[in-house]
Amino acid sequence: TGERSRSHALPPHLMQAQADALGIPLVMRRASWTDYQTVFTDQLDAFASLGITHGLFGDIDLQAHRDWEEKVCGAAGITAVLPLWQAPRRALVDELLGLGYRARVVCVDARFLDASFCGREFDERFIADLPDGVDACGENGEFHSFVFDGPRFAQAVSHELVR
């Protein structure tokens, strides 16, 4: 419907506040799961027409995601870059937290985590409380997070918890 982002369920005003705090533009397009790839590739074509040559993705080791990102970017003449690819997950968490980034867990998959994990800050205590088998980066969809502060932010993104 365009009222919330897919997967993360974030309202557009929070994504805009995050982009503003980082000093970067935000481009959002409405898409359903049915037309997602078409909308995504149309936007990649628009980026390419502006001279954008690279797209940055945060996947760590989901090969199907990488294959799709490389396919759709390649069709637009854009190079997919995955700087986290194959990095040790715990090292990524330690780096993120060590640099001073702060994130809030905004949704959880009930197959992996109960609702008490949703809304918590992504910090050492959160990681320590994760059940065995749950990835600390949420790479398998166990949870999604929203980064609201860190060294590249001009200011923290104000947000409130809602259920």
SEGU-658271 format. One record per residue: residue in three letters; x, y, z of N, C-alpha, C in turn; residue number from 1. Coordinates in Angstrom, 1 decimal, decimal comma, m for minus. Atoms other than C-alpha are relative to their C-alpha. Example, Ala and Ser with C-alpha at 12.3 -4.5 7.8 and 13.67 -1.06 7.14 Angstrom:
+-----+--------+--------+--------+--------+--------+--------+--------+--------+--------+-----+
|   r |    n.X |    n.Y |    n.Z |   ca.X |   ca.Y |   ca.Z |    c.X |    c.Y |    c.Z |   k |
+-----+--------+--------+--------+--------+--------+--------+--------+--------+--------+-----+
| ALA |    0,9 |   m1,2 |    0,0 |   12,3 |   m4,5 |    7,8 |    0,9 |    1,2 |    0,0 |   1 |
| SER |   m0,9 |   m1,1 |    0,0 |   13,7 |   m1,1 |    7,1 |   m0,8 |    1,1 |    0,8 |   2 |
+-----+--------+--------+--------+--------+--------+--------+--------+--------+--------+-----+
//
This chain:
+-----+--------+--------+--------+--------+--------+--------+--------+--------+--------+-----+
|   r |    n.X |    n.Y |    n.Z |   ca.X |   ca.Y |   ca.Z |    c.X |    c.Y |    c.Z |   k |
+-----+--------+--------+--------+--------+--------+--------+--------+--------+--------+-----+
| THR |    0,8 |   m1,2 |    0,0 |    0,0 |    0,0 |    0,0 |    0,9 |    1,3 |    0,0 |   1 |
| GLY |   m0,9 |   m1,2 |   m0,1 |    3,0 |    2,3 |    0,4 |    0,0 |    0,7 |    1,3 |   2 |
| GLU |    0,0 |   m0,6 |   m1,3 |    2,2 |    3,1 |    4,0 |    1,1 |   m0,5 |    0,9 |   3 |
| ARG |   m1,1 |    0,5 |   m0,7 |    5,0 |    1,0 |    5,3 |    0,9 |   m0,8 |   m0,9 |   4 |
| SER |   m1,0 |    0,8 |    0,9 |    8,2 |   m0,6 |    3,9 |   m0,3 |   m1,5 |    0,2 |   5 |
| ARG |    0,1 |    1,5 |   m0,1 |    8,2 |   m4,3 |    3,1 |    1,0 |   m0,5 |    1,0 |   6 |
| SER |   m0,9 |    0,7 |   m1,0 |    9,9 |   m6,6 |    5,6 |    0,2 |    0,7 |    1,3 |   7 |
| HIS |   m0,3 |   m0,7 |   m1,3 |   10,8 |   m3,9 |    8,1 |   m1,3 |    0,7 |    0,5 |   8 |
| ALA |    1,3 |   m0,6 |   m0,5 |    7,2 |   m2,4 |    8,3 |    0,2 |    1,4 |    0,5 |   9 |
| LEU |   m0,2 |   m1,3 |   m0,5 |    8,6 |    1,1 |    8,7 |   m0,8 |    1,1 |   m0,8 |  10 |
| PRO |    0,8 |   m1,1 |    0,7 |    6,5 |    4,2 |    8,0 |    1,0 |    0,9 |   m0,8 |  11 |
| PRO |   m0,9 |   m0,8 |    0,8 |    8,0 |    6,5 |    5,3 |    0,6 |    1,2 |    0,7 |  12 |
| HIS |   m0,6 |   m1,1 |   m0,7 |    8,5 |    9,4 |    7,7 |    1,3 |   m0,4 |    0,8 |  13 |
| LEU |   m1,3 |    0,5 |   m0,7 |   11,1 |    7,3 |    9,7 |    1,1 |   m0,2 |   m1,0 |  14 |
| MET |   m1,1 |    0,2 |    1,0 |   13,0 |    6,4 |    6,5 |    0,5 |    1,3 |   m0,5 |  15 |
| GLN |   m0,4 |   m1,3 |    0,4 |   13,0 |   10,0 |    5,5 |    0,8 |    0,7 |    1,0 |  16 |
| ALA |   m0,8 |   m0,6 |   m1,1 |   14,2 |   11,1 |    8,9 |    1,4 |   m0,6 |    0,1 |  17 |
| GLN |   m1,3 |    0,7 |    0,0 |   17,0 |    8,5 |    8,7 |    0,9 |    0,6 |   m1,2 |  18 |
| ALA |   m0,7 |   m0,6 |    1,1 |   18,0 |    9,8 |    5,2 |    0,5 |    1,4 |    0,3 |  19 |
| ASP |   m0,3 |   m1,4 |   m0,3 |   17,9 |   13,4 |    6,4 |    1,2 |    0,0 |    1,0 |  20 |
| ALA |   m1,0 |    0,0 |   m1,0 |   20,1 |   12,5 |    9,4 |    1,4 |   m0,4 |   m0,6 |  21 |
| LEU |   m1,2 |    0,4 |    0,7 |   22,6 |   10,9 |    7,0 |    0,4 |    0,9 |   m1,1 |  22 |
| GLY |   m0,3 |   m0,9 |    1,1 |   22,4 |   13,7 |    4,5 |    0,0 |   m0,6 |   m1,4 |  23 |
| ILE |    0,1 |    0,6 |    1,3 |   21,5 |   11,5 |    1,6 |   m1,5 |    0,1 |   m0,5 |  24 |
| PRO |    1,4 |    0,0 |    0,5 |   18,4 |   11,5 |   m0,7 |   m0,6 |   m1,3 |    0,2 |  25 |
| LEU |    0,8 |    1,3 |   m0,2 |   15,7 |    8,9 |   m0,2 |   m0,9 |   m0,1 |   m1,3 |  26 |
| VAL |    0,9 |    0,4 |    1,2 |   14,0 |    7,3 |   m3,3 |   m0,8 |   m1,1 |    0,4 |  27 |
| MET |    1,0 |    1,1 |   m0,4 |   10,9 |    5,3 |   m2,5 |   m0,9 |   m0,2 |   m1,2 |  28 |
| ARG |    1,0 |    0,3 |    1,0 |    8,6 |    3,5 |   m5,0 |   m0,9 |   m1,0 |    0,6 |  29 |
| ARG |    1,0 |    0,9 |   m0,4 |    5,4 |    1,7 |   m4,3 |    0,1 |   m1,3 |   m0,9 |  30 |
| ALA |   m0,1 |    1,3 |    0,7 |    5,5 |   m2,0 |   m5,2 |   m0,8 |   m1,1 |    0,8 |  31 |
| SER |    0,5 |    1,2 |   m0,7 |    3,6 |   m5,2 |   m4,4 |    1,0 |   m1,1 |   m0,2 |  32 |
| TRP |   m0,9 |    1,1 |    0,2 |    5,3 |   m8,5 |   m4,2 |   m0,1 |   m0,5 |   m1,4 |  33 |
| THR |    0,2 |    0,4 |    1,4 |    3,9 |   m9,2 |   m7,7 |    0,8 |    0,8 |   m0,9 |  34 |
| ASP |   m0,7 |   m0,9 |    1,0 |    5,5 |   m6,2 |   m9,4 |    1,3 |    0,5 |    0,6 |  35 |
| TYR |   m1,2 |   m0,6 |   m0,6 |    8,5 |   m5,7 |   m7,1 |    1,2 |    0,0 |   m0,9 |  36 |
| GLN |   m1,2 |    0,0 |    0,9 |   11,1 |   m6,8 |   m9,6 |   m0,1 |    1,0 |   m1,1 |  37 |
| THR |    0,2 |   m1,0 |    1,0 |    9,6 |   m4,6 |  m12,3 |    0,3 |    1,4 |    0,5 |  38 |
| VAL |   m0,2 |   m1,3 |   m0,6 |    9,5 |   m1,6 |  m10,1 |    1,4 |    0,3 |    0,4 |  39 |
| PHE |   m1,4 |   m0,1 |   m0,4 |   13,0 |   m2,2 |   m8,8 |    0,9 |    0,2 |   m1,2 |  40 |
| THR |   m0,8 |   m0,2 |    1,2 |   14,5 |   m2,6 |  m12,3 |   m0,3 |    1,3 |   m0,7 |  41 |
| ASP |    0,3 |   m1,3 |    0,5 |   12,7 |    0,5 |  m13,5 |    0,8 |    1,1 |    0,7 |  42 |
| GLN |   m0,8 |   m1,0 |   m0,8 |   14,3 |    2,5 |  m10,7 |    1,5 |   m0,1 |   m0,3 |  43 |
| LEU |   m1,4 |    0,1 |    0,4 |   17,7 |    1,0 |  m11,5 |    0,3 |    0,6 |   m1,3 |  44 |
| ASP |   m0,2 |   m0,6 |    1,3 |   17,3 |    2,1 |  m15,1 |    0,0 |    1,5 |    0,2 |  45 |
| ALA |    0,1 |   m1,4 |   m0,2 |   16,4 |    5,6 |  m13,8 |    1,3 |    0,5 |    0,7 |  46 |
| PHE |   m1,3 |   m0,3 |   m0,6 |   19,5 |    5,6 |  m11,6 |    1,2 |    0,0 |   m1,0 |  47 |
| ALA |   m1,0 |    0,1 |    1,0 |   21,7 |    4,5 |  m14,5 |    0,0 |    1,2 |   m0,9 |  48 |
| SER |    0,2 |   m1,2 |    0,9 |   20,3 |    7,3 |  m16,6 |    0,6 |    1,3 |    0,6 |  49 |
| LEU |   m0,6 |   m1,1 |   m0,8 |   21,7 |    9,7 |  m13,9 |    1,5 |   m0,2 |    0,1 |  50 |
| GLY |   m1,4 |    0,2 |   m0,1 |   25,1 |    8,2 |  m14,2 |    0,5 |   m0,8 |    1,2 |  51 |
| ILE |   m0,4 |    0,8 |   m1,1 |   25,0 |    6,0 |  m11,2 |    0,4 |   m1,4 |   m0,5 |  52 |
| THR |   m0,6 |    1,2 |    0,6 |   27,2 |    3,0 |  m11,8 |    0,1 |   m1,2 |    1,0 |  53 |
| HIS |   m0,1 |    1,0 |   m1,0 |   27,1 |    1,0 |   m8,6 |   m1,2 |    0,0 |    1,0 |  54 |
| GLY |    1,0 |    0,2 |   m1,0 |   24,5 |   m0,4 |   m6,2 |    0,5 |   m0,7 |    1,2 |  55 |
| LEU |   m0,5 |    0,6 |   m1,2 |   25,3 |   m1,3 |   m2,6 |   m1,0 |   m0,8 |    0,7 |  56 |
| PHE |    0,9 |    0,9 |   m0,6 |   23,7 |   m4,3 |   m0,9 |    0,6 |   m0,6 |    1,3 |  57 |
| GLY |   m0,5 |    0,4 |   m1,2 |   24,0 |   m5,6 |    2,6 |   m0,1 |   m1,5 |    0,3 |  58 |
| ASP |    0,1 |    1,4 |   m0,2 |   23,6 |   m9,3 |    2,1 |    1,4 |   m0,6 |    0,4 |  59 |
| ILE |   m1,2 |    0,6 |   m0,5 |   26,2 |  m11,5 |    3,9 |    0,3 |   m1,3 |   m0,7 |  60 |
| ASP |   m0,3 |    1,2 |    0,7 |   25,8 |  m14,9 |    2,4 |   m1,2 |   m0,7 |   m0,6 |  61 |
| LEU |    1,2 |    0,7 |    0,7 |   22,4 |  m15,6 |    0,9 |    0,2 |    0,1 |   m1,5 |  62 |
| GLN |   m0,4 |    0,0 |    1,4 |   23,5 |  m16,6 |   m2,6 |   m1,2 |    0,3 |   m0,9 |  63 |
| ALA |    1,2 |   m0,4 |    0,8 |   19,9 |  m16,3 |   m4,0 |   m0,2 |    1,5 |   m0,1 |  64 |
| HIS |    0,1 |   m1,5 |    0,0 |   19,8 |  m12,7 |   m3,0 |    1,1 |    0,6 |   m0,8 |  65 |
| ARG |   m1,1 |   m0,5 |    0,7 |   23,2 |  m12,0 |   m4,4 |   m0,2 |   m0,2 |   m1,5 |  66 |
| ASP |    0,3 |    0,3 |    1,4 |   22,3 |  m13,7 |   m7,7 |   m1,0 |    1,0 |   m0,6 |  67 |
| TRP |    1,1 |   m0,9 |    0,5 |   19,1 |  m11,6 |   m8,0 |    0,6 |    1,4 |   m0,1 |  68 |
| GLU |   m0,5 |   m1,4 |    0,0 |   20,9 |   m8,3 |   m7,1 |    1,0 |    0,2 |   m1,2 |  69 |
| GLU |   m0,9 |   m0,1 |    1,2 |   23,6 |   m9,0 |   m9,7 |   m0,7 |    0,0 |   m1,3 |  70 |
| LYS |    0,7 |    0,1 |    1,2 |   21,1 |  m10,0 |  m12,3 |   m0,8 |    1,3 |   m0,3 |  71 |
| VAL |    0,8 |   m1,2 |    0,3 |   18,8 |   m6,9 |  m12,0 |    0,9 |    1,2 |   m0,2 |  72 |
| CYS |   m0,9 |   m1,1 |    0,2 |   21,7 |   m4,5 |  m11,6 |    0,7 |   m0,1 |   m1,3 |  73 |
| GLY |   m0,7 |    0,2 |    1,2 |   23,6 |   m6,0 |  m14,5 |   m0,9 |    0,4 |   m1,2 |  74 |
| ALA |    0,9 |   m0,3 |    1,1 |   20,5 |   m5,6 |  m16,7 |   m0,1 |    1,5 |   m0,2 |  75 |
| ALA |    0,1 |   m1,5 |    0,0 |   20,6 |   m1,8 |  m15,9 |    1,4 |    0,6 |   m0,3 |  76 |
| GLY |   m1,4 |   m0,5 |    0,2 |   24,4 |   m1,6 |  m16,5 |    0,6 |    0,5 |    1,3 |  77 |
| ILE |   m0,5 |   m0,4 |   m1,3 |   25,0 |   m1,1 |  m12,7 |    0,7 |   m1,2 |    0,6 |  78 |
| THR |   m0,7 |    1,0 |   m0,7 |   27,5 |   m3,1 |  m10,7 |   m0,5 |   m0,2 |    1,4 |  79 |
| ALA |    0,4 |    0,3 |   m1,3 |   26,2 |   m4,8 |   m7,6 |    1,2 |   m0,1 |    0,9 |  80 |
| VAL |   m1,1 |    0,1 |   m1,0 |   28,6 |   m4,3 |   m4,6 |   m0,6 |   m0,6 |    1,3 |  81 |
| LEU |    0,5 |    0,6 |   m1,3 |   28,2 |   m6,5 |   m1,5 |    1,2 |    0,0 |    0,9 |  82 |
| PRO |   m1,2 |   m0,1 |   m0,8 |   30,9 |   m5,3 |    0,9 |    0,0 |   m0,9 |    1,3 |  83 |
| LEU |    0,1 |    0,9 |   m1,1 |   29,7 |   m7,6 |    3,7 |    0,1 |   m1,5 |   m0,3 |  84 |
| TRP |    0,1 |    1,4 |    0,5 |   29,8 |  m10,8 |    1,6 |    1,1 |   m0,9 |    0,7 |  85 |
| GLN |   m0,8 |    1,1 |   m0,6 |   31,2 |  m13,8 |    3,5 |    0,7 |    0,5 |    1,2 |  86 |
| ALA |   m0,7 |   m0,5 |   m1,3 |   32,3 |  m11,6 |    6,5 |   m0,5 |   m0,8 |    1,2 |  87 |
| PRO |    0,5 |    0,7 |   m1,2 |   32,1 |  m13,4 |    9,9 |   m1,1 |    0,9 |    0,6 |  88 |
| ARG |    1,1 |   m0,7 |   m0,5 |   28,8 |  m12,4 |   11,3 |    0,2 |    0,7 |    1,4 |  89 |
| ARG |   m0,3 |   m0,6 |   m1,3 |   29,9 |  m11,9 |   14,9 |    1,0 |    1,2 |   m0,1 |  90 |
| ALA |   m0,9 |   m1,2 |    0,2 |   32,7 |   m9,6 |   13,6 |   m0,7 |    1,2 |   m0,5 |  91 |
| LEU |    0,8 |   m1,1 |    0,5 |   30,2 |   m7,5 |   11,8 |   m0,8 |    0,6 |    1,1 |  92 |
| VAL |    0,7 |   m0,6 |   m1,1 |   28,1 |   m7,1 |   14,9 |    0,9 |    0,8 |    0,9 |  93 |
| ASP |   m0,9 |   m0,7 |   m0,9 |   31,1 |   m6,2 |   17,0 |    0,5 |    1,3 |   m0,6 |  94 |
| GLU |   m0,4 |   m1,3 |    0,6 |   32,2 |   m3,6 |   14,4 |   m1,1 |    1,0 |    0,0 |  95 |
| LEU |    1,2 |   m0,9 |    0,0 |   28,7 |   m2,1 |   14,1 |   m0,1 |    0,7 |    1,4 |  96 |
| LEU |    0,2 |   m0,6 |   m1,4 |   28,4 |   m1,7 |   17,9 |    1,2 |    0,7 |    0,4 |  97 |
| GLY |   m1,2 |   m0,6 |   m0,4 |   32,0 |   m0,8 |   18,4 |    0,1 |    1,4 |   m0,6 |  98 |
| LEU |    0,0 |   m1,3 |    0,6 |   31,6 |    2,1 |   16,0 |   m1,0 |    1,0 |    0,5 |  99 |
| GLY |    1,0 |   m0,8 |   m0,7 |   28,7 |    3,4 |   18,0 |   m1,3 |    0,1 |   m0,7 | 100 |
| TYR |    1,3 |    0,0 |    0,6 |   25,8 |    2,6 |   15,7 |   m1,0 |   m0,6 |    0,9 | 101 |
| ARG |    1,1 |    0,5 |   m0,8 |   22,5 |    2,1 |   17,4 |   m1,2 |   m0,4 |   m0,9 | 102 |
| ALA |    1,1 |    0,5 |    0,8 |   19,6 |    0,1 |   16,0 |   m1,1 |   m0,5 |    0,9 | 103 |
| ARG |    1,2 |    0,5 |   m0,7 |   16,1 |   m0,9 |   17,1 |   m0,5 |   m1,2 |   m0,8 | 104 |
| VAL |    0,6 |    1,1 |    0,7 |   14,6 |   m4,3 |   16,3 |   m1,5 |    0,3 |   m0,2 | 105 |
| VAL |    1,3 |   m0,5 |    0,3 |   11,4 |   m3,5 |   14,5 |   m1,0 |   m1,1 |   m0,4 | 106 |
| CYS |    0,9 |    1,1 |    0,2 |   10,0 |   m6,9 |   13,6 |    0,8 |   m1,3 |    0,2 | 107 |
| VAL |   m0,6 |    1,3 |   m0,2 |   10,7 |  m10,5 |   14,4 |   m0,9 |   m1,1 |   m0,7 | 108 |
| ASP |    0,7 |    1,1 |    0,6 |    9,7 |  m13,8 |   12,7 |   m0,3 |   m0,9 |    1,2 | 109 |
| ALA |    0,5 |    0,8 |   m1,1 |    7,7 |  m15,8 |   15,3 |    0,5 |   m1,4 |    0,0 | 110 |
| ARG |   m0,6 |    1,3 |    0,1 |    9,3 |  m19,0 |   14,0 |    1,3 |   m0,1 |    0,8 | 111 |
| PHE |   m1,4 |    0,0 |   m0,6 |   12,6 |  m17,9 |   15,6 |    0,0 |    0,7 |    1,3 | 112 |
| LEU |   m0,1 |   m0,9 |   m1,2 |   11,9 |  m15,2 |   18,2 |   m1,4 |    0,3 |    0,5 | 113 |
| ASP |    1,3 |   m0,4 |   m0,5 |    9,0 |  m14,4 |   20,5 |   m0,1 |    1,6 |    0,0 | 114 |
| ALA |    0,3 |   m1,4 |    0,1 |    7,4 |  m10,9 |   20,6 |    0,9 |    0,9 |    0,9 | 115 |
| SER |   m0,7 |   m0,8 |   m0,9 |    9,5 |   m9,8 |   23,5 |    1,3 |    0,6 |   m0,6 | 116 |
| PHE |   m1,2 |   m0,5 |    0,6 |   12,5 |   m9,3 |   21,2 |   m0,3 |    1,2 |   m0,9 | 117 |
| CYS |    0,4 |   m1,1 |    0,8 |   10,6 |   m6,8 |   19,1 |    0,0 |    1,3 |    0,8 | 118 |
| GLY |   m0,1 |   m1,3 |   m0,7 |   11,3 |   m3,2 |   20,1 |    1,2 |    0,2 |    0,8 | 119 |
| ARG |   m1,2 |   m0,2 |   m0,7 |   14,5 |   m3,9 |   21,8 |    1,1 |    0,6 |   m0,8 | 120 |
| GLU |   m1,2 |   m0,6 |    0,7 |   17,7 |   m2,1 |   21,1 |    0,9 |   m1,2 |   m0,4 | 121 |
| PHE |   m0,9 |    1,0 |    0,4 |   20,1 |   m4,2 |   19,1 |    1,4 |    0,3 |    0,6 | 122 |
| ASP |   m1,2 |   m0,3 |   m0,8 |   23,0 |   m4,3 |   21,6 |    0,5 |   m1,4 |    0,5 | 123 |
| GLU |   m0,6 |    1,2 |   m0,5 |   25,2 |   m6,8 |   23,4 |   m1,0 |   m0,9 |    0,8 | 124 |
| ARG |    1,0 |    0,7 |   m0,8 |   22,3 |   m7,8 |   25,7 |   m0,9 |   m0,8 |   m0,9 | 125 |
| PHE |    0,9 |    0,6 |    1,0 |   20,0 |   m8,5 |   22,7 |    0,7 |   m1,2 |   m0,6 | 126 |
| ILE |   m0,7 |    1,1 |    0,6 |   22,7 |  m10,6 |   21,1 |    0,2 |   m1,2 |    0,9 | 127 |
| ALA |   m0,2 |    1,1 |   m1,0 |   23,4 |  m12,6 |   24,3 |   m1,3 |   m0,7 |    0,3 | 128 |
| ASP |    1,3 |    0,6 |   m0,3 |   19,6 |  m13,3 |   24,7 |   m0,5 |   m0,8 |   m1,2 | 129 |
| LEU |    0,5 |    0,8 |    1,2 |   19,2 |  m14,8 |   21,2 |    0,1 |   m1,5 |    0,3 | 130 |
| PRO |    0,0 |    1,5 |   m0,2 |   18,3 |  m18,5 |   21,3 |    1,1 |   m0,6 |   m1,0 | 131 |
| ASP |   m0,9 |    0,7 |    0,9 |   20,7 |  m21,0 |   19,8 |   m0,6 |   m0,1 |   m1,4 | 132 |
| GLY |    0,4 |    0,1 |    1,4 |   20,5 |  m21,1 |   16,0 |   m0,5 |    1,2 |   m0,6 | 133 |
| VAL |    0,5 |   m1,3 |    0,6 |   19,3 |  m17,5 |   15,6 |    1,3 |    0,8 |   m0,4 | 134 |
| ASP |   m1,2 |   m0,8 |    0,5 |   21,8 |  m15,5 |   13,5 |    0,0 |    1,4 |    0,7 | 135 |
| ALA |   m0,2 |   m1,3 |   m0,7 |   23,2 |  m12,4 |   15,3 |   m0,3 |    1,1 |   m0,9 | 136 |
| CYS |    0,3 |   m1,1 |    1,0 |   22,7 |  m10,4 |   12,1 |   m1,4 |   m0,1 |   m0,6 | 137 |
| GLY |    1,4 |    0,2 |    0,5 |   19,2 |  m11,7 |   11,4 |    0,0 |   m0,3 |   m1,5 | 138 |
| GLU |   m0,2 |    0,2 |    1,4 |   20,5 |  m12,8 |    8,0 |   m1,1 |   m1,0 |   m0,6 | 139 |
| ASN |    1,0 |    1,0 |    0,5 |   17,9 |  m15,6 |    7,7 |   m1,4 |    0,5 |    0,3 | 140 |
| GLY |    1,3 |   m0,6 |   m0,2 |   15,0 |  m13,2 |    8,4 |   m0,6 |   m0,1 |    1,4 | 141 |
| GLU |    0,5 |    0,2 |   m1,4 |   14,8 |  m13,9 |   12,1 |   m0,5 |    1,3 |    0,6 | 142 |
| PHE |    0,4 |   m1,4 |   m0,5 |   14,5 |  m10,1 |   12,8 |    0,5 |    1,0 |   m1,0 | 143 |
| HIS |   m0,5 |   m1,1 |    0,8 |   14,8 |   m6,8 |   11,0 |    0,2 |    1,2 |    1,0 | 144 |
| SER |   m0,3 |   m1,1 |   m0,9 |   16,2 |   m3,6 |   12,5 |    0,0 |    1,3 |   m0,7 | 145 |
| PHE |    0,0 |   m1,4 |    0,5 |   16,2 |    0,2 |   12,0 |    1,1 |    0,7 |    0,7 | 146 |
| VAL |   m1,2 |   m0,8 |   m0,6 |   19,5 |    2,1 |   12,5 |   m0,5 |    1,4 |    0,2 | 147 |
| PHE |    0,5 |   m1,3 |   m0,3 |   18,6 |    5,3 |   14,3 |    1,1 |    1,0 |    0,4 | 148 |
| ASP |   m1,1 |   m0,9 |   m0,4 |   22,0 |    6,7 |   15,3 |    1,4 |   m0,6 |   m0,2 | 149 |
| GLY |   m1,4 |    0,4 |    0,2 |   25,7 |    6,5 |   14,8 |    0,9 |    1,1 |   m0,5 | 150 |
| PRO |   m0,9 |   m1,0 |    0,3 |   28,8 |    8,3 |   13,8 |   m0,2 |    0,8 |   m1,3 | 151 |
| ARG |    0,3 |   m0,7 |    1,2 |   27,6 |    9,2 |   10,3 |   m1,4 |    0,8 |    0,0 | 152 |
| PHE |    1,2 |   m0,7 |   m0,2 |   24,3 |   10,6 |   11,6 |    0,2 |    1,4 |    0,5 | 153 |
| ALA |   m0,1 |   m1,4 |   m0,6 |   24,0 |   14,4 |   12,1 |   m0,7 |    0,1 |    1,3 | 154 |
| GLN |    0,7 |    0,1 |   m1,3 |   21,5 |   13,6 |   14,9 |   m0,7 |   m1,4 |    0,0 | 155 |
| ALA |    0,8 |    1,3 |   m0,1 |   19,7 |   10,5 |   16,2 |   m1,4 |    0,2 |   m0,6 | 156 |
| VAL |    1,4 |    0,0 |    0,5 |   16,4 |    9,7 |   14,6 |   m1,0 |   m0,3 |    1,1 | 157 |
| SER |    1,0 |    0,1 |   m1,1 |   13,6 |   10,3 |   17,1 |   m1,0 |   m1,0 |   m0,5 | 158 |
| HIS |    1,0 |    1,0 |    0,4 |   11,2 |    7,3 |   17,1 |   m0,7 |   m0,5 |    1,3 | 159 |
| GLU |    0,7 |    0,5 |   m1,1 |    8,6 |    5,8 |   19,3 |   m0,4 |   m1,5 |   m0,3 | 160 |
| LEU |    0,4 |    1,4 |    0,1 |    7,7 |    2,1 |   19,9 |   m1,5 |   m0,1 |   m0,1 | 161 |
| VAL |    1,4 |    0,3 |    0,2 |    4,3 |    1,0 |   18,6 |   m0,2 |   m1,5 |   m0,3 | 162 |
| ARG |    0,2 |    1,5 |    0,2 |    2,9 |   m2,5 |   18,5 |   m1,2 |   m0,1 |   m1,0 | 163 |
+-----+--------+--------+--------+--------+--------+--------+--------+--------+--------+-----+
//
